[in-house]
Amino acid sequence: MNVQTKEELLKEIDKLISYGKEDTTISPDLLAYLSTDDLISIKAKLLKKVNVLSEEDKAWLEQFKKYE
């Protein structure tokens, strides 16, 4: 099982939220307040939104899925 660090999860969430933007949108300071489970949950909720996106957006988001 590949366990991600909080930093890795935050980077992936930031990429999901800041689609099309170059700047970071989430402060790394949040890591002190969020658990790994919180971050995994946030990431999963963002990935669920793929169902309402265009095919182009879906293709872009596929890079964040982890296959076992």
Secondary structure, DSSP 8 states (H G I E B T S, - for coil): -----HHHHHHHHHHHHTTT-SS--S-GGGGGT--HHHHHHHHHHHHHGGGGS-HHHHHHHGGG----
